[in-house]
Amino acid sequence: MKGTAVIRHLVEKALHFKRLTPDIENEINYELTRQGYISDVDYEALELLMDEMDAGRIQLVPSL
């Protein structure tokens, strides 16, 4: 699976569960680091995630 598909899948997962868990956040950060850049598609997906978090529709779940 391409890196872009992985990041989009992770964002979709967070949107579906309405939660950004530390595991999802770590996987997103890993993919961004591995790729070394952010594509327009990845940026738009992450921007949507941040907008949803800012609006209070996605909850940031702290690690246990």
N, CA, C and O atoms as CSV, one atom per row, in Angstrom:
chain,resi,resn,atom,element,x,y,z
A,1,MET,N,N,0.843,-1.178,0.000
A,1,MET,CA,C,0.000,0.000,0.000
A,1,MET,C,C,0.882,1.233,0.000
A,1,MET,O,O,1.862,1.297,0.742
A,2,LYS,N,N,0.547,2.202,-0.817
A,2,LYS,CA,C,1.344,3.420,-0.892
A,2,LYS,C,C,1.182,4.224,0.385
A,2,LYS,O,O,0.172,4.111,1.079
A,3,GLY,N,N,2.196,5.044,0.693
A,3,GLY,CA,C,2.171,5.859,1.895
A,3,GLY,C,C,0.953,6.746,1.988
A,3,GLY,O,O,0.365,6.892,3.059
A,4,THR,N,N,0.569,7.340,0.870
A,4,THR,CA,C,-0.608,8.207,0.863
A,4,THR,C,C,-1.849,7.425,1.268
A,4,THR,O,O,-2.671,7.918,2.041
A,5,ALA,N,N,-1.986,6.234,0.761
A,5,ALA,CA,C,-3.141,5.416,1.105
A,5,ALA,C,C,-3.127,5.073,2.589
A,5,ALA,O,O,-4.188,5.000,3.209
A,6,VAL,N,N,-1.968,4.864,3.162
A,6,VAL,CA,C,-1.858,4.536,4.588
A,6,VAL,C,C,-2.302,5.727,5.427
A,6,VAL,O,O,-3.088,5.557,6.359
A,7,ILE,N,N,-1.825,6.914,5.122
A,7,ILE,CA,C,-2.189,8.101,5.892
A,7,ILE,C,C,-3.684,8.384,5.745
A,7,ILE,O,O,-4.360,8.660,6.736
A,8,ARG,N,N,-4.192,8.320,4.543
A,8,ARG,CA,C,-5.630,8.539,4.342
A,8,ARG,C,C,-6.447,7.509,5.100
A,8,ARG,O,O,-7.478,7.842,5.685
A,9,HIS,N,N,-5.997,6.258,5.095
A,9,HIS,CA,C,-6.695,5.199,5.824
A,9,HIS,C,C,-6.696,5.495,7.324
A,9,HIS,O,O,-7.709,5.299,7.995
A,10,LEU,N,N,-5.574,5.960,7.845
A,10,LEU,CA,C,-5.494,6.285,9.266
A,10,LEU,C,C,-6.409,7.446,9.631
A,10,LEU,O,O,-7.059,7.429,10.676
A,11,VAL,N,N,-6.456,8.452,8.767
A,11,VAL,CA,C,-7.359,9.588,9.006
A,11,VAL,C,C,-8.807,9.104,8.952
A,11,VAL,O,O,-9.619,9.493,9.791
A,12,GLU,N,N,-9.136,8.262,7.976
A,12,GLU,CA,C,-10.493,7.720,7.890
A,12,GLU,C,C,-10.848,6.937,9.155
A,12,GLU,O,O,-11.976,7.014,9.642
A,13,LYS,N,N,-9.898,6.198,9.674
A,13,LYS,CA,C,-10.104,5.423,10.899
A,13,LYS,C,C,-10.430,6.361,12.068
A,13,LYS,O,O,-11.363,6.102,12.828
A,14,ALA,N,N,-9.674,7.432,12.210
A,14,ALA,CA,C,-9.917,8.406,13.280
A,14,ALA,C,C,-11.283,9.064,13.100
A,14,ALA,O,O,-12.007,9.264,14.075
A,15,LEU,N,N,-11.639,9.400,11.862
A,15,LEU,CA,C,-12.936,10.023,11.602
A,15,LEU,C,C,-14.075,9.052,11.894
A,15,LEU,O,O,-15.106,9.446,12.439
A,16,HIS,N,N,-13.894,7.809,11.539
A,16,HIS,CA,C,-14.933,6.798,11.767
A,16,HIS,C,C,-15.200,6.609,13.262
A,16,HIS,O,O,-16.352,6.583,13.694
A,17,PHE,N,N,-14.134,6.477,14.042
A,17,PHE,CA,C,-14.288,6.248,15.475
A,17,PHE,C,C,-14.473,7.539,16.267
A,17,PHE,O,O,-14.751,7.511,17.466
A,18,LYS,N,N,-14.311,8.684,15.572
A,18,LYS,CA,C,-14.420,10.006,16.193
A,18,LYS,C,C,-13.421,10.176,17.335
A,18,LYS,O,O,-13.672,10.877,18.315
A,19,ARG,N,N,-12.276,9.506,17.171
A,19,ARG,CA,C,-11.213,9.583,18.169
A,19,ARG,C,C,-9.854,9.491,17.487
A,19,ARG,O,O,-9.653,8.707,16.560
A,20,LEU,N,N,-8.930,10.311,17.968
A,20,LEU,CA,C,-7.537,10.196,17.536
A,20,LEU,C,C,-6.782,9.584,18.699
A,20,LEU,O,O,-6.520,10.245,19.704
A,21,THR,N,N,-6.439,8.325,18.552
A,21,THR,CA,C,-5.720,7.619,19.610
A,21,THR,C,C,-4.220,7.818,19.438
A,21,THR,O,O,-3.757,8.176,18.355
A,22,PRO,N,N,-3.461,7.587,20.504
A,22,PRO,CA,C,-2.000,7.673,20.371
A,22,PRO,C,C,-1.456,6.726,19.304
A,22,PRO,O,O,-0.488,7.060,18.621
A,23,ASP,N,N,-2.066,5.548,19.153
A,23,ASP,CA,C,-1.605,4.597,18.135
A,23,ASP,C,C,-1.788,5.163,16.728
A,23,ASP,O,O,-0.885,5.068,15.898
A,24,ILE,N,N,-2.954,5.750,16.461
A,24,ILE,CA,C,-3.205,6.331,15.139
A,24,ILE,C,C,-2.263,7.509,14.906
A,24,ILE,O,O,-1.679,7.641,13.830
A,25,GLU,N,N,-2.119,8.353,15.910
A,25,GLU,CA,C,-1.223,9.510,15.784
A,25,GLU,C,C,0.215,9.070,15.527
A,25,GLU,O,O,0.900,9.652,14.685
A,26,ASN,N,N,0.677,8.048,16.246
A,26,ASN,CA,C,2.041,7.543,16.051
A,26,ASN,C,C,2.227,6.948,14.656
A,26,ASN,O,O,3.278,7.131,14.041
A,27,GLU,N,N,1.220,6.242,14.155
A,27,GLU,CA,C,1.310,5.665,12.816
A,27,GLU,C,C,1.361,6.763,11.750
A,27,GLU,O,O,2.115,6.664,10.782
A,28,ILE,N,N,0.552,7.809,11.938
A,28,ILE,CA,C,0.582,8.940,10.997
A,28,ILE,C,C,1.960,9.584,11.016
A,28,ILE,O,O,2.539,9.836,9.959
A,29,ASN,N,N,2.487,9.851,12.200
A,29,ASN,CA,C,3.818,10.463,12.318
A,29,ASN,C,C,4.896,9.580,11.702
A,29,ASN,O,O,5.814,10.080,11.052
A,30,TYR,N,N,4.790,8.271,11.902
A,30,TYR,CA,C,5.759,7.345,11.319
A,30,TYR,C,C,5.734,7.437,9.795
A,30,TYR,O,O,6.785,7.515,9.159
A,31,GLU,N,N,4.542,7.430,9.213
A,31,GLU,CA,C,4.428,7.496,7.756
A,31,GLU,C,C,4.951,8.819,7.210
A,31,GLU,O,O,5.610,8.843,6.171
A,32,LEU,N,N,4.664,9.911,7.896
A,32,LEU,CA,C,5.175,11.214,7.457
A,32,LEU,C,C,6.698,11.245,7.505
A,32,LEU,O,O,7.344,11.777,6.602
A,33,THR,N,N,7.267,10.674,8.562
A,33,THR,CA,C,8.722,10.620,8.699
A,33,THR,C,C,9.334,9.708,7.633
A,33,THR,O,O,10.355,10.038,7.029
A,34,ARG,N,N,8.700,8.566,7.416
A,34,ARG,CA,C,9.210,7.598,6.443
A,34,ARG,C,C,9.197,8.189,5.037
A,34,ARG,O,O,10.144,8.007,4.272
A,35,GLN,N,N,8.117,8.898,4.700
A,35,GLN,CA,C,8.006,9.474,3.366
A,35,GLN,C,C,8.940,10.667,3.188
A,35,GLN,O,O,9.472,10.880,2.099
A,36,GLY,N,N,9.140,11.436,4.239
A,36,GLY,CA,C,10.022,12.596,4.160
A,36,GLY,C,C,9.387,13.823,3.529
A,36,GLY,O,O,10.053,14.847,3.369
A,37,TYR,N,N,8.127,13.741,3.173
A,37,TYR,CA,C,7.405,14.879,2.594
A,37,TYR,C,C,5.920,14.622,2.807
A,37,TYR,O,O,5.521,13.544,3.249
A,38,ILE,N,N,5.111,15.623,2.488
A,38,ILE,CA,C,3.664,15.443,2.582
A,38,ILE,C,C,3.038,15.827,1.239
A,38,ILE,O,O,3.237,16.930,0.731
A,39,SER,N,N,2.292,14.902,0.692
A,39,SER,CA,C,1.640,15.161,-0.590
A,39,SER,C,C,0.410,16.040,-0.361
A,39,SER,O,O,-0.036,16.216,0.772
A,40,ASP,N,N,-0.125,16.584,-1.441
A,40,ASP,CA,C,-1.325,17.404,-1.344
A,40,ASP,C,C,-2.498,16.602,-0.778
A,40,ASP,O,O,-3.278,17.118,0.023
A,41,VAL,N,N,-2.617,15.358,-1.190
A,41,VAL,CA,C,-3.708,14.496,-0.726
A,41,VAL,C,C,-3.572,14.233,0.772
A,41,VAL,O,O,-4.555,14.298,1.511
A,42,ASP,N,N,-2.350,13.934,1.215
A,42,ASP,CA,C,-2.107,13.715,2.645
A,42,ASP,C,C,-2.411,14.982,3.439
A,42,ASP,O,O,-3.027,14.932,4.503
A,43,TYR,N,N,-1.971,16.111,2.905
A,43,TYR,CA,C,-2.187,17.387,3.588
A,43,TYR,C,C,-3.679,17.663,3.746
A,43,TYR,O,O,-4.126,18.083,4.813
A,44,GLU,N,N,-4.444,17.429,2.689
A,44,GLU,CA,C,-5.888,17.656,2.752
A,44,GLU,C,C,-6.559,16.729,3.767
A,44,GLU,O,O,-7.453,17.155,4.498
A,45,ALA,N,N,-6.135,15.469,3.817
A,45,ALA,CA,C,-6.695,14.526,4.784
A,45,ALA,C,C,-6.378,14.965,6.207
A,45,ALA,O,O,-7.252,14.962,7.074
A,46,LEU,N,N,-5.131,15.342,6.444
A,46,LEU,CA,C,-4.746,15.785,7.782
A,46,LEU,C,C,-5.409,17.103,8.154
A,46,LEU,O,O,-5.750,17.323,9.316
A,47,GLU,N,N,-5.591,17.979,7.173
A,47,GLU,CA,C,-6.283,19.247,7.421
A,47,GLU,C,C,-7.740,18.983,7.825
A,47,GLU,O,O,-8.261,19.636,8.730
A,48,LEU,N,N,-8.386,18.041,7.164
A,48,LEU,CA,C,-9.747,17.668,7.523
A,48,LEU,C,C,-9.789,17.130,8.954
A,48,LEU,O,O,-10.676,17.491,9.728
A,49,LEU,N,N,-8.844,16.279,9.301
A,49,LEU,CA,C,-8.779,15.731,10.656
A,49,LEU,C,C,-8.622,16.854,11.683
A,49,LEU,O,O,-9.302,16.855,12.709
A,50,MET,N,N,-7.747,17.790,11.418
A,50,MET,CA,C,-7.527,18.903,12.357
A,50,MET,C,C,-8.771,19.787,12.444
A,50,MET,O,O,-9.120,20.242,13.533
A,51,ASP,N,N,-9.443,20.037,11.326
A,51,ASP,CA,C,-10.679,20.828,11.342
A,51,ASP,C,C,-11.749,20.143,12.192
A,51,ASP,O,O,-12.454,20.795,12.963
A,52,GLU,N,N,-11.860,18.837,12.042
A,52,GLU,CA,C,-12.834,18.078,12.830
A,52,GLU,C,C,-12.484,18.112,14.314
A,52,GLU,O,O,-13.374,18.193,15.160
A,53,MET,N,N,-11.207,18.051,14.632
A,53,MET,CA,C,-10.783,18.139,16.033
A,53,MET,C,C,-11.071,19.527,16.586
A,53,MET,O,O,-11.560,19.660,17.708
A,54,ASP,N,N,-10.774,20.556,15.810
A,54,ASP,CA,C,-11.035,21.934,16.242
A,54,ASP,C,C,-12.525,22.169,16.483
A,54,ASP,O,O,-12.904,22.929,17.375
A,55,ALA,N,N,-13.361,21.517,15.688
A,55,ALA,CA,C,-14.807,21.671,15.823
A,55,ALA,C,C,-15.372,20.813,16.955
A,55,ALA,O,O,-16.556,20.907,17.277
A,56,GLY,N,N,-14.524,19.977,17.558
A,56,GLY,CA,C,-14.958,19.154,18.670
A,56,GLY,C,C,-15.641,17.857,18.260
A,56,GLY,O,O,-16.230,17.173,19.097
A,57,ARG,N,N,-15.564,17.516,16.982
A,57,ARG,CA,C,-16.200,16.287,16.502
A,57,ARG,C,C,-15.279,15.068,16.587
A,57,ARG,O,O,-15.731,13.930,16.466
A,58,ILE,N,N,-13.998,15.314,16.795
A,58,ILE,CA,C,-13.011,14.248,16.976
A,58,ILE,C,C,-12.337,14.485,18.320
A,58,ILE,O,O,-11.862,15.584,18.603
A,59,GLN,N,N,-12.302,13.463,19.126
A,59,GLN,CA,C,-11.726,13.571,20.461
A,59,GLN,C,C,-10.287,13.039,20.445
A,59,GLN,O,O,-10.012,11.971,19.897
A,60,LEU,N,N,-9.389,13.798,21.050
A,60,LEU,CA,C,-8.015,13.337,21.226
A,60,LEU,C,C,-7.976,12.485,22.482
A,60,LEU,O,O,-8.210,12.982,23.584
A,61,VAL,N,N,-7.683,11.214,22.319
A,61,VAL,CA,C,-7.681,10.278,23.430
A,61,VAL,C,C,-6.259,10.166,23.963
A,61,VAL,O,O,-5.352,9.794,23.219
A,62,PRO,N,N,-6.048,10.485,25.244
A,62,PRO,CA,C,-4.692,10.385,25.793
A,62,PRO,C,C,-4.280,8.915,25.973
A,62,PRO,O,O,-5.119,8.020,26.069
A,63,SER,N,N,-2.972,8.704,26.015
A,63,SER,CA,C,-2.480,7.343,26.262
A,63,SER,C,C,-2.753,6.991,27.709
A,63,SER,O,O,-2.844,7.860,28.576
A,64,LEU,N,N,-2.878,5.714,27.945
A,64,LEU,CA,C,-3.215,5.244,29.307
A,64,LEU,C,C,-2.020,5.181,30.202
A,64,LEU,O,O,-2.141,4.807,31.369
